[in-house]
Amino acid sequence: MLQLQKIIGRGASRICYEHPQFPNLCVKIYTKKGYGEKELKEEIKIYQEVKNKLSPYICHYEEELVPTNQGLGLVTEIIRDDNHDTSQSLGLKYPHITEEYYQQLDDFCHRLIENKMYFYDFNVANFVVQEKDKHQYLKYIDLKSYKKYKPWTYLRLERIIPYLARTALKQRIKKLYKIIKRPYRF
């Protein structure tokens, strides 16, 4: 059983710890009551489904959950900069973002739309800016929002009508682009 101690990040529903044996890995633990093993296994499935099309933009996931002193955990790669610090979110790095990073963001969003990969959490904290070899690289760190439709229409028709799912995805991308003051091109 892993003894988790060093918190490296906290989201609305999970805490991320540095792996005690491998500092290049993190262990994600659900903190929301009623969430846990089922949701973590679902995230591994999502990773398996999208990794080939999104590999430049997502971190590596281990295939098995691990027991920890905090409950079951999901092991993923930690996104680090050249100086070995944990990479910061787009929200913290904005407005010091390069055009190269924005081109990657455009490509990431284009891949989602073209491949009908409906992610819905475009919070700037879910986009990480990795500083490597004098370049900035985009990493999206929240796969759990894949196909997690928050009601957009009264009857939740976007769950069964692809056009509505695509429209909801584009609206969320558009909102992100507005926040970071970029022209929306989709």
N, C-alpha and C positions, 0 to 999 in steps of 0.2 A: 504494500500500500504506500502510495506517494504521500509525503508530508509536505503539503503546500504552505508556503509562508509569504513569499514575496509577491505582492499584488503589483501588476504592471498596467492594468486597465480595468475600467468598470463601465458597463453599459446599463441600459434600463432593466435588463433581465439576467445579466451574467456578470461574473467577475473573472478576469483573466489573471492567472498566476504564472510566474516563470517556473518552468519545469525544474525541479530540484536537482536532477541529474544531468540535464542537457540544456544549458542556458540559451540555445538557439531555438528552443521550443517553448510553447506556452500551453497551459491547461485551462480550458474554459469550463466553468462551473455555473449551473443555473442557480439563481438566488430567488427566483419567483416561486412562490408556493404552488405546488401542483405541477411543476415542470421538472424535467430531468431526463431520464434514460431515453424515453420515447423521442423527445425533441432532439437530443444529441445524436441518436441513431439516424433520425431523419436528415439531419445536417450532413452526416457522412454520405448518405444516399444522394443528396443534392450535389455534393462535391463530386461524386463519381459521375453523375449525369452531366455536369457542366465543365469539368476540368479540361477536356480536350479543346473546347471552343474558347474558354476564358483563361487558359493557363498563364499567359503573360501577366494577367491582372489579379490573380487570386493566389493565396498562400497554399502550401501543401498541407493536407490533412492526413493523419494516421487513420487506419481503417478500423481500429478497435478502441473502445472506451477503456479508461483505466480507473481502478479504484483509488480514491484519495481520502484523506482525513476530512474532506469537505463534501464527499459524495462522489458519484461517478463523474469523470471528466473527459473532455474531448481534447485531444492533443493536436496542435497545429504549429506550423512554422511561425516564429516571431519575425516580423519585418523590422530589420535593423539598417541603420545608415553605416557609412564607412567608418565612422567613429565608434561604432558598436552600440550607440544609443538606440532605443526603440524609436522607430520612425514616427513622426507626428502626423496628425490628421490634417486633411485639407482645411478644415475650419481653423486650425492653429497656424497653418502656413500661409493662408491667404492673407494678403495679396502678393506674396513673394513666390509666385508660381511661374514656371517657364512656359513658353509656347509649346515646347516639346511635351510637357505634361498634359496640357490642354488637348493636344492632338491625340494623346493616348486616351483621354477621357472621351473624346469624340468617337474613337475607334471602339472603345468599350461599349458605349451606348449603341453604336451602330450594330455591333455584334449581338447585343441583347435583342434589338428590334428585329433584325434579319433572321435570327435563329429562334424567335418566339420564346425567349427566355425571360419570363415575366418576374422580374425583381421589383420590389415596391418600396424599399427603404433607402431613399437617397439622401439621408442625413449626411452633412459634410463630415461628420465624425466617422462615417463608415468608409471614407476614402482616405487612404494613407499616402503620404508623399515620402517615398524612399529616396534618400540622397546617396547615390553610388557613382563613383568614378566621374564626378562633376556633372552628373545627369540626375534628373528627377524622374522617378518611375511611379506609375499609378498602381496601387493595390487596393482592391475592394475586399473588406474584411468581414462582411456580414451576410453570409449565404443563407441564413435562416429565413430571410424574407422572400425566398423563391416560391412563387405560386401561392403566397400568403395574401390573399385578396382581402384587404380591408374594404368593407362595403362602399362601393362607389355608386351603385344604383340601388334602389330600394329592394329589388328582388335578387340582388347579387348576380345579375345576369352575366357579368364579366367572367364568372366561373365557367360558363358554358358557351359563350359567344366570343370567339377569338378577336373579332373587331373591337369589342368593348375592352377586352384585356389589353390589347395593343394601345388603344386610346388612353387607358388609365396609366400604362407604363410611360407613354409619351408625355402625359401631363406631369407626372412626377419628375421626369428628366427635365422638362421645361422649367419646373419650379427650382430645381437644383441650379440650372444655368442662370436663372434670374438672380439667385442668391450670390453666385460667384461673378455676376456681371459679365457673362459671356453670351454672345449671340447664339440663339437656338437655331439649329440647322436641320432638324428632323421633321 
